[in-house]
Amino acid sequence: MKIAKLIINGIDRLNEVVGQGVSWLTTLLVLVFVYDVTMRYMFNQTSVAIFEVEWHLFAMIFLLGAGFAFKHDRHVRVDLFYAKFLPRTKALVNLLGSLLFLVPFCLVGIYYASNFAYQSFLIGEGSSDPGGLPYRFVIKSMIPLGLSFLLLQGISLILKSFLTITKVENYFVREV
């Protein structure tokens, strides 16, 4: 059980650090937006590269922040019933959901997205738009990386659920 808690703490810390780092990308994204809007409306100039930087940053925030959002339970959940469940019932739902849906989805996604990014790297893929960004494989590699962080957080949730179900520790405190 001590090893499980070490794994949980390690994964949670990793996703916390990644999430804090990704939060700075939102500041950078706002600055890029301000630059783009200023150039477009005040100077009547725009750039395909700046537009692509905007969606690259947004994609990175979304993909790399998924594990962080999952850790803090800020993901989409239909909790019509879940909110009223006892901690052990929540743990059981989380354990089954993670094992049946989250882990397989992440593993399949990591497998195919890694190949997708690798093929992009091999051909030296860049933007198809004139003036766009080179090295499209960089943004494509964020897909398996983000799914990896999400998978790790799923493993943390599985361990937390197991420890709650076995009454070693209660990770799902019931809010009244």
Phi and psi restraints in degrees (value plus and minus 20) as a CYANA .aco file:
   2 LYS   PHI     -86.1   -46.1
   2 LYS   PSI     -58.0   -18.0
   3 ILE   PHI     -84.6   -44.6
   3 ILE   PSI     -61.8   -21.8
   4 ALA   PHI     -80.0   -40.0
   4 ALA   PSI     -62.8   -22.8
   5 LYS   PHI     -86.6   -46.6
   5 LYS   PSI     -56.6   -16.6
   6 LEU   PHI     -84.5   -44.5
   6 LEU   PSI     -61.7   -21.7
   7 ILE   PHI     -84.3   -44.3
   7 ILE   PSI     -66.3   -26.3
   8 ILE   PHI     -76.8   -36.8
   8 ILE   PSI     -70.2   -30.2
   9 ASN   PHI     -83.2   -43.2
   9 ASN   PSI     -59.7   -19.7
  10 GLY   PHI     -84.5   -44.5
  10 GLY   PSI     -66.9   -26.9
  11 ILE   PHI     -84.5   -44.5
  11 ILE   PSI     -64.9   -24.9
  12 ASP   PHI     -81.7   -41.7
  12 ASP   PSI     -61.3   -21.3
  13 ARG   PHI     -84.3   -44.3
  13 ARG   PSI     -63.1   -23.1
  14 LEU   PHI     -79.2   -39.2
  14 LEU   PSI     -69.7   -29.7
  15 ASN   PHI     -88.6   -48.6
  15 ASN   PSI     -47.8    -7.8
  16 GLU   PHI     -87.2   -47.2
  16 GLU   PSI     -65.0   -25.0
  17 VAL   PHI     -84.2   -44.2
  17 VAL   PSI     -65.4   -25.4
  18 VAL   PHI     -81.8   -41.8
  18 VAL   PSI     -64.9   -24.9
  19 GLY   PHI     -82.1   -42.1
  19 GLY   PSI     -61.3   -21.3
  20 GLN   PHI     -85.3   -45.3
  20 GLN   PSI     -59.6   -19.6
  21 GLY   PHI     -85.0   -45.0
  21 GLY   PSI     -63.7   -23.7
  22 VAL   PHI     -84.0   -44.0
  22 VAL   PSI     -52.6   -12.6
  23 SER   PHI     -80.4   -40.4
  23 SER   PSI     -49.5    -9.5
  24 TRP   PHI     -90.9   -50.9
  24 TRP   PSI     -45.1    -5.1
  25 LEU   PHI     -85.3   -45.3
  25 LEU   PSI     -48.0    -8.0
  26 THR   PHI     -86.6   -46.6
  26 THR   PSI     -58.0   -18.0
  27 THR   PHI     -83.4   -43.4
  27 THR   PSI     -65.0   -25.0
  28 LEU   PHI     -81.1   -41.1
  28 LEU   PSI     -61.4   -21.4
  29 LEU   PHI     -82.1   -42.1
  29 LEU   PSI     -62.4   -22.4
  30 VAL   PHI     -81.7   -41.7
  30 VAL   PSI     -62.9   -22.9
  31 LEU   PHI     -83.9   -43.9
  31 LEU   PSI     -59.6   -19.6
  32 VAL   PHI     -85.9   -45.9
  32 VAL   PSI     -61.2   -21.2
  33 PHE   PHI     -80.7   -40.7
  33 PHE   PSI     -65.2   -25.2
  34 VAL   PHI     -81.0   -41.0
  34 VAL   PSI     -64.4   -24.4
  35 TYR   PHI     -80.1   -40.1
  35 TYR   PSI     -68.2   -28.2
  36 ASP   PHI     -81.4   -41.4
  36 ASP   PSI     -66.8   -26.8
  37 VAL   PHI     -85.3   -45.3
  37 VAL   PSI     -61.7   -21.7
  38 THR   PHI     -80.8   -40.8
  38 THR   PSI     -67.9   -27.9
  39 MET   PHI     -84.2   -44.2
  39 MET   PSI     -58.7   -18.7
  40 ARG   PHI     -91.6   -51.6
  40 ARG   PSI     -66.1   -26.1
  41 TYR   PHI    -113.9   -73.9
  41 TYR   PSI     -43.8    -3.8
  42 MET   PHI    -116.3   -76.3
  42 MET   PSI     -52.0   -12.0
  43 PHE   PHI    -138.2   -98.2
  43 PHE   PSI     -18.5    21.5
  44 ASN   PHI      34.7    74.7
  44 ASN   PSI      18.6    58.6
  45 GLN   PHI    -147.0  -107.0
  45 GLN   PSI     122.6   162.6
  46 THR   PHI    -162.7  -122.7
  46 THR   PSI     144.4   184.4
  47 SER   PHI    -160.1  -120.1
  47 SER   PSI     114.1   154.1
  48 VAL   PHI     -83.3   -43.3
  48 VAL   PSI     -59.2   -19.2
  49 ALA   PHI     -81.4   -41.4
  49 ALA   PSI     -62.5   -22.5
  50 ILE   PHI     -84.5   -44.5
  50 ILE   PSI     -62.1   -22.1
  51 PHE   PHI     -79.6   -39.6
  51 PHE   PSI     -62.9   -22.9
  52 GLU   PHI     -88.7   -48.7
  52 GLU   PSI     -54.9   -14.9
  53 VAL   PHI     -80.7   -40.7
  53 VAL   PSI     -59.6   -19.6
  54 GLU   PHI     -80.2   -40.2
  54 GLU   PSI     -69.8   -29.8
  55 TRP   PHI     -95.4   -55.4
  55 TRP   PSI     -45.9    -5.9
  56 HIS   PHI     -85.2   -45.2
  56 HIS   PSI     -65.6   -25.6
  57 LEU   PHI     -82.9   -42.9
  57 LEU   PSI     -63.5   -23.5
  58 PHE   PHI     -80.7   -40.7
  58 PHE   PSI     -63.8   -23.8
  59 ALA   PHI     -82.4   -42.4
  59 ALA   PSI     -61.6   -21.6
  60 MET   PHI     -84.0   -44.0
  60 MET   PSI     -61.7   -21.7
  61 ILE   PHI     -81.7   -41.7
  61 ILE   PSI     -66.9   -26.9
  62 PHE   PHI     -84.6   -44.6
  62 PHE   PSI     -69.8   -29.8
  63 LEU   PHI     -91.4   -51.4
  63 LEU   PSI     -68.9   -28.9
  64 LEU   PHI     -96.0   -56.0
  64 LEU   PSI     -41.2    -1.2
  65 GLY   PHI    -107.6   -67.6
  65 GLY   PSI     -23.4    16.6
  66 ALA   PHI     -82.5   -42.5
  66 ALA   PSI     -64.2   -24.2
  67 GLY   PHI     -83.4   -43.4
  67 GLY   PSI     -59.9   -19.9
  68 PHE   PHI     -83.6   -43.6
  68 PHE   PSI     -66.5   -26.5
  69 ALA   PHI     -82.1   -42.1
  69 ALA   PSI     -60.9   -20.9
  70 PHE   PHI     -85.5   -45.5
  70 PHE   PSI     -60.7   -20.7
  71 LYS   PHI     -78.7   -38.7
  71 LYS   PSI     -60.8   -20.8
  72 HIS   PHI    -112.8   -72.8
  72 HIS   PSI      -8.2    31.8
  73 ASP   PHI      36.7    76.7
  73 ASP   PSI      21.8    61.8
  74 ARG   PHI    -127.4   -87.4
  74 ARG   PSI      -1.9    38.1
  75 HIS   PHI    -110.0   -70.0
  75 HIS   PSI     151.3   191.3
  76 VAL   PHI     -94.6   -54.6
  76 VAL   PSI     108.1   148.1
  77 ARG   PHI    -162.2  -122.2
  77 ARG   PSI     113.4   153.4
  78 VAL   PHI    -108.7   -68.7
  78 VAL   PSI      74.6   114.6
  79 ASP   PHI    -126.4   -86.4
  79 ASP   PSI      26.0    66.0
  80 LEU   PHI     -76.0   -36.0
  80 LEU   PSI     -60.7   -20.7
  81 PHE   PHI    -128.8   -88.8
  81 PHE   PSI     -54.0   -14.0
  82 TYR   PHI     -73.7   -33.7
  82 TYR   PSI     -63.0   -23.0
  83 ALA   PHI     -79.1   -39.1
  83 ALA   PSI     -48.5    -8.5
  84 LYS   PHI    -112.4   -72.4
  84 LYS   PSI     -26.7    13.3
  85 PHE   PHI     -88.4   -48.4
  85 PHE   PSI     131.8   171.8
  86 LEU   PHI     -91.1   -51.1
  86 LEU   PSI     138.1   178.1
  87 PRO   PHI     -72.7   -32.7
  87 PRO   PSI     -62.5   -22.5
  88 ARG   PHI     -88.3   -48.3
  88 ARG   PSI     -54.0   -14.0
  89 THR   PHI     -89.1   -49.1
  89 THR   PSI     -61.6   -21.6
  90 LYS   PHI     -79.6   -39.6
  90 LYS   PSI     -62.9   -22.9
  91 ALA   PHI     -82.7   -42.7
  91 ALA   PSI     -60.4   -20.4
  92 LEU   PHI     -85.4   -45.4
  92 LEU   PSI     -63.9   -23.9
  93 VAL   PHI     -81.0   -41.0
  93 VAL   PSI     -65.0   -25.0
  94 ASN   PHI     -85.8   -45.8
  94 ASN   PSI     -60.5   -20.5
  95 LEU   PHI     -82.8   -42.8
  95 LEU   PSI     -70.8   -30.8
  96 LEU   PHI     -85.5   -45.5
  96 LEU   PSI     -63.1   -23.1
  97 GLY   PHI     -82.0   -42.0
  97 GLY   PSI     -61.2   -21.2
  98 SER   PHI     -87.7   -47.7
  98 SER   PSI     -65.0   -25.0
  99 LEU   PHI     -89.7   -49.7
  99 LEU   PSI     -58.2   -18.2
 100 LEU   PHI    -105.9   -65.9
 100 LEU   PSI     -50.7   -10.7
 101 PHE   PHI    -139.4   -99.4
 101 PHE   PSI     -75.3   -35.3
 102 LEU   PHI     -84.1   -44.1
 102 LEU   PSI     -73.6   -33.6
 103 VAL   PHI     -82.3   -42.3
 103 VAL   PSI     -69.3   -29.3
 104 PRO   PHI     -80.6   -40.6
 104 PRO   PSI     -62.2   -22.2
 105 PHE   PHI     -79.3   -39.3
 105 PHE   PSI     -66.6   -26.6
 106 CYS   PHI     -84.0   -44.0
 106 CYS   PSI     -63.7   -23.7
 107 LEU   PHI     -83.2   -43.2
 107 LEU   PSI     -65.0   -25.0
 108 VAL   PHI     -84.6   -44.6
 108 VAL   PSI     -64.6   -24.6
 109 GLY   PHI     -81.7   -41.7
 109 GLY   PSI     -63.5   -23.5
 110 ILE   PHI     -82.7   -42.7
 110 ILE   PSI     -63.6   -23.6
 111 TYR   PHI     -80.5   -40.5
 111 TYR   PSI     -73.6   -33.6
 112 TYR   PHI     -92.5   -52.5
 112 TYR   PSI     -57.6   -17.6
 113 ALA   PHI     -89.9   -49.9
 113 ALA   PSI     -53.3   -13.3
 114 SER   PHI     -84.0   -44.0
 114 SER   PSI     -63.6   -23.6
 115 ASN   PHI     -84.1   -44.1
 115 ASN   PSI     -61.2   -21.2
 116 PHE   PHI     -78.1   -38.1
 116 PHE   PSI     -68.0   -28.0
 117 ALA   PHI     -88.9   -48.9
 117 ALA   PSI     -59.3   -19.3
 118 TYR   PHI     -84.7   -44.7
 118 TYR   PSI     -62.9   -22.9
 119 GLN   PHI     -82.7   -42.7
 119 GLN   PSI     -58.9   -18.9
 120 SER   PHI     -82.6   -42.6
 120 SER   PSI     -59.9   -19.9
 121 PHE   PHI     -85.1   -45.1
 121 PHE   PSI     -64.5   -24.5
 122 LEU   PHI     -81.0   -41.0
 122 LEU   PSI     -57.9   -17.9
 123 ILE   PHI    -111.4   -71.4
 123 ILE   PSI     -21.1    18.9
 124 GLY   PHI      44.4    84.4
 124 GLY   PSI      19.8    59.8
 125 GLU   PHI     -81.9   -41.9
 125 GLU   PSI     115.8   155.8
 126 GLY   PHI    -146.4  -106.4
 126 GLY   PSI    -192.5  -152.5
 127 SER   PHI     -85.4   -45.4
 127 SER   PSI     123.7   163.7
 128 SER   PHI    -102.2   -62.2
 128 SER   PSI     -31.0     9.0
 129 ASP   PHI    -108.9   -68.9
 129 ASP   PSI     117.8   157.8
 130 PRO   PHI     -81.1   -41.1
 130 PRO   PSI     111.0   151.0
 131 GLY   PHI      63.7   103.7
 131 GLY   PSI     -14.9    25.1
 132 GLY   PHI    -100.5   -60.5
 132 GLY   PSI    -199.6  -159.6
 133 LEU   PHI    -100.9   -60.9
 133 LEU   PSI     124.1   164.1
 134 PRO   PHI    -102.1   -62.1
 134 PRO   PSI     159.2   199.2
 135 TYR   PHI      38.7    78.7
 135 TYR   PSI      35.7    75.7
 136 ARG   PHI     -81.2   -41.2
 136 ARG   PSI     -43.4    -3.4
 137 PHE   PHI     -82.0   -42.0
 137 PHE   PSI     -44.8    -4.8
 138 VAL   PHI     -83.5   -43.5
 138 VAL   PSI     -69.2   -29.2
 139 ILE   PHI     -91.0   -51.0
 139 ILE   PSI     -54.2   -14.2
 140 LYS   PHI     -87.0   -47.0
 140 LYS   PSI     -48.9    -8.9
 141 SER   PHI     -93.2   -53.2
 141 SER   PSI     -34.9     5.1
 142 MET   PHI     -89.4   -49.4
 142 MET   PSI     -43.9    -3.9
 143 ILE   PHI     -85.4   -45.4
 143 ILE   PSI     -76.2   -36.2
 144 PRO   PHI     -87.1   -47.1
 144 PRO   PSI     -50.3   -10.3
 145 LEU   PHI     -86.4   -46.4
 145 LEU   PSI     -66.7   -26.7
 146 GLY   PHI     -82.6   -42.6
 146 GLY   PSI     -61.2   -21.2
 147 LEU   PHI     -85.1   -45.1
 147 LEU   PSI     -51.5   -11.5
 148 SER   PHI     -86.5   -46.5
 148 SER   PSI     -63.5   -23.5
 149 PHE   PHI     -82.8   -42.8
 149 PHE   PSI     -59.4   -19.4
 150 LEU   PHI     -85.8   -45.8
 150 LEU   PSI     -62.6   -22.6
 151 LEU   PHI     -80.7   -40.7
 151 LEU   PSI     -65.0   -25.0
 152 LEU   PHI     -79.9   -39.9
 152 LEU   PSI     -62.4   -22.4
 153 GLN   PHI     -86.9   -46.9
 153 GLN   PSI     -52.1   -12.1
 154 GLY   PHI     -83.8   -43.8
 154 GLY   PSI     -60.1   -20.1
 155 ILE   PHI     -83.6   -43.6
 155 ILE   PSI     -60.9   -20.9
 156 SER   PHI     -80.3   -40.3
 156 SER   PSI     -63.0   -23.0
 157 LEU   PHI     -85.1   -45.1
 157 LEU   PSI     -59.7   -19.7
 158 ILE   PHI     -79.9   -39.9
 158 ILE   PSI     -65.8   -25.8
 159 LEU   PHI     -85.7   -45.7
 159 LEU   PSI     -61.8   -21.8
 160 LYS   PHI     -81.8   -41.8
 160 LYS   PSI     -62.0   -22.0
 161 SER   PHI     -83.7   -43.7
 161 SER   PSI     -64.5   -24.5
 162 PHE   PHI     -81.1   -41.1
 162 PHE   PSI     -65.7   -25.7
 163 LEU   PHI     -85.7   -45.7
 163 LEU   PSI     -52.8   -12.8
 164 THR   PHI     -91.7   -51.7
 164 THR   PSI     -63.8   -23.8
 165 ILE   PHI     -83.1   -43.1
 165 ILE   PSI     -59.5   -19.5
 166 THR   PHI    -104.5   -64.5
 166 THR   PSI     -14.5    25.5
 167 LYS   PHI      42.9    82.9
 167 LYS   PSI       5.8    45.8
 168 VAL   PHI     -98.3   -58.3
 168 VAL   PSI     -59.8   -19.8
 169 GLU   PHI    -172.9  -132.9
 169 GLU   PSI     128.9   168.9
 170 ASN   PHI    -128.4   -88.4
 170 ASN   PSI      85.5   125.5
 171 TYR   PHI    -113.8   -73.8
 171 TYR   PSI     -26.0    14.0
 172 PHE   PHI    -142.0  -102.0
 172 PHE   PSI      54.4    94.4
 173 VAL   PHI     -88.0   -48.0
 173 VAL   PSI     112.0   152.0
 174 ARG   PHI     -97.7   -57.7
 174 ARG   PSI     106.9   146.9
 175 GLU   PHI    -115.7   -75.7
 175 GLU   PSI     113.1   153.1
